[in-house]
Amino acid sequence: MRAVTDELVVKLAGDSQHTDADIAQAAANVLDWNTSVPPNRVKVLVQNGWITLGGSVEYHFQKMAAENAVHHLKGVKGVSNLIGVNPRVSAGDVIHAIKKALHRAAQVDAEKISVEANAGNVTLRGNVRTWTEREEAERAAWAAPGVTNVQNDIQIVSVLAA
C-alpha cells in the first residue's frame, strides 16, 4: 500500500443541521457572554461545522475557557484552538508568583521545588513526597500570569519510616 485517503464525514444526530453562519453566530455570542474570555480577543472561523479559534489572550485559562465555551454548541463537529497566549509579565514576575503560590499550598514543600521561567515557559524541578504535591505544584505554575507552557520535572521520592 502506498497511500491512504480518509474522507471521514461526521453526521450529527437529529433532523436539524446548522449552517456555518449559524454556528459562527452562536460561538460569537457564547464567547461574548463568557466572563473568562476577554472581549474582542478571540476570532471564530467555522468551516463545515468545524470551529477554528484564533487571536491571543494573556492567560492559559482564557484560551481553555474559549474552547470549552464553543465545544458543545449544537452543530459543532470539532474545535481547533489556535489562540496564542501572550503574557504581559516578566520571567521574574512569573517565578515570584509561582513561588508565592507554592508557599501558600499547605501540602507542597515549596523549598524543595525550583522554578525556571523563560518567555512564558516554566520548568519545575525538585523532589516531593506524593503525586498530590506534584500536581499541586503544576496547578500553581499554570495559574501564574503569563504562563504558556509548564514542564513538570518534579520527582516523587517516598521516604520509608524506620
C-alpha positions as CSV (number, residue, x, y, z in Angstrom):
1,M,0.0,0.0,0.0
2,R,1.4,3.4,-1.0
3,A,-1.3,5.9,0.2
4,V,-4.4,6.0,2.2
5,T,-7.2,8.6,1.9
6,D,-9.6,9.1,4.9
7,E,-12.6,11.1,4.0
8,L,-14.5,10.8,7.2
9,V,-17.8,12.5,7.2
10,V,-19.5,13.4,10.6
11,K,-23.2,13.5,10.6
12,L,-25.0,14.9,13.5
13,A,-27.9,13.2,15.2
14,G,-31.3,14.8,14.8
15,D,-33.1,16.4,11.9
16,S,-31.7,19.9,12.1
17,Q,-28.4,20.7,10.5
18,H,-27.0,24.2,11.3
19,T,-25.2,26.3,8.8
20,D,-21.7,27.6,9.4
21,A,-23.1,31.1,9.7
22,D,-25.5,29.8,12.5
23,I,-22.6,28.2,14.3
24,A,-20.4,31.2,14.0
25,Q,-23.1,33.5,15.4
26,A,-23.7,31.1,18.3
27,A,-20.0,30.9,19.0
28,A,-19.6,34.6,18.9
29,N,-22.5,35.1,21.3
30,V,-21.3,32.4,23.8
31,L,-17.8,34.0,23.8
32,D,-19.2,37.4,24.4
33,W,-21.2,36.1,27.4
34,N,-18.3,34.2,28.9
35,T,-16.6,36.3,31.6
36,S,-13.4,34.3,31.4
37,V,-12.8,35.2,27.7
38,P,-11.6,38.8,27.2
39,P,-13.8,40.8,24.8
40,N,-12.7,41.2,21.2
41,R,-9.6,39.0,21.6
42,V,-10.8,35.7,20.1
43,K,-11.7,35.2,16.5
44,V,-14.0,32.5,15.2
45,L,-13.9,30.8,11.8
46,V,-16.4,28.0,11.0
47,Q,-16.0,25.7,8.1
48,N,-18.2,22.6,7.6
49,G,-19.2,22.7,11.2
50,W,-15.6,22.8,12.4
51,I,-14.7,25.8,14.6
52,T,-11.2,27.3,14.4
53,L,-10.4,29.8,17.2
54,G,-7.7,32.4,16.7
55,G,-6.4,35.5,18.4
56,S,-4.5,36.0,21.6
57,V,-5.1,36.2,25.3
58,E,-2.9,36.8,28.3
59,Y,-3.6,33.6,30.3
60,H,-3.9,29.9,29.5
61,F,-7.2,29.6,31.4
62,Q,-8.7,32.2,29.0
63,K,-7.6,30.0,26.0
64,M,-9.2,26.9,27.5
65,A,-12.4,28.8,28.5
66,A,-12.9,29.9,24.9
67,E,-12.5,26.3,23.7
68,N,-14.8,24.9,26.4
69,A,-17.4,27.6,25.6
70,V,-17.9,26.6,22.0
71,H,-17.1,22.9,22.1
72,H,-20.6,21.8,22.9
73,L,-22.6,24.1,20.7
74,K,-25.3,22.4,18.6
75,G,-23.9,21.6,15.1
76,V,-20.2,21.8,16.1
77,K,-18.2,18.8,14.8
78,G,-14.9,19.8,16.4
79,V,-12.7,22.7,17.6
80,S,-9.1,23.7,16.6
81,N,-7.8,26.0,19.3
82,L,-5.1,28.2,17.7
83,I,-5.4,31.0,20.3
84,G,-2.0,32.3,21.3
85,V,-1.1,33.1,24.9
86,N,0.9,36.3,25.1
87,P,1.7,37.3,28.6
88,R,2.5,40.8,29.8
89,V,4.8,39.8,32.6
90,S,8.5,39.3,33.0
91,A,10.0,35.9,33.8
92,G,10.9,37.2,37.3
93,D,7.3,38.1,38.0
94,V,6.2,34.6,36.9
95,I,8.8,32.9,39.1
96,H,7.8,35.1,42.1
97,A,4.0,34.4,41.6
98,I,4.6,30.6,41.4
99,K,6.9,30.6,44.5
100,K,4.2,32.5,46.4
101,A,1.5,30.1,45.4
102,L,3.7,27.1,46.3
103,H,4.3,28.6,49.8
104,R,0.5,29.1,50.2
105,A,-0.2,25.5,49.3
106,A,-0.4,23.5,52.5
107,Q,0.5,20.1,51.0
108,V,3.6,21.3,49.0
109,D,7.1,21.7,50.4
110,A,8.0,24.7,48.4
111,E,11.6,24.7,49.5
112,K,12.2,21.5,47.6
113,I,10.9,22.9,44.3
114,S,12.9,25.1,41.9
115,V,11.1,27.2,39.3
116,E,12.6,28.4,36.0
117,A,10.8,30.7,33.5
118,N,11.6,31.9,30.1
119,A,9.1,33.6,27.7
120,G,6.1,32.0,29.3
121,N,7.7,28.6,29.5
122,V,8.0,27.3,33.1
123,T,10.1,24.3,34.2
124,L,9.5,22.8,37.7
125,R,12.2,20.7,39.3
126,G,12.8,19.1,42.7
127,N,11.5,16.3,44.9
128,V,8.2,15.9,46.6
129,R,6.6,13.1,48.7
130,T,3.4,12.5,46.8
131,W,1.6,12.8,43.4
132,T,-0.7,15.3,45.0
133,E,2.2,17.6,45.8
134,R,3.5,17.3,42.3
135,E,0.1,18.0,40.7
136,E,-0.5,21.0,43.1
137,A,2.9,22.5,42.1
138,E,1.9,22.2,38.4
139,R,-1.5,23.8,39.1
140,A,0.2,26.7,40.8
141,A,2.5,27.1,37.8
142,W,-0.4,27.1,35.4
143,A,-2.3,29.7,37.5
144,A,0.6,32.2,37.3
145,P,0.1,35.1,34.9
146,G,1.9,34.8,31.6
147,V,2.5,31.0,31.7
148,T,2.0,29.4,28.3
149,N,3.7,26.0,28.9
150,V,4.6,24.0,32.0
151,Q,7.2,21.2,32.0
152,N,6.9,19.3,35.3
153,D,10.2,17.6,36.0
154,I,9.4,17.1,39.7
155,Q,10.3,13.7,41.1
156,I,8.4,11.8,43.7
157,V,10.6,10.4,46.4
158,S,8.9,8.3,49.0
159,V,10.6,8.1,52.4
160,L,10.1,4.9,54.3
161,A,9.6,5.1,58.0
162,A,12.3,3.3,60.0
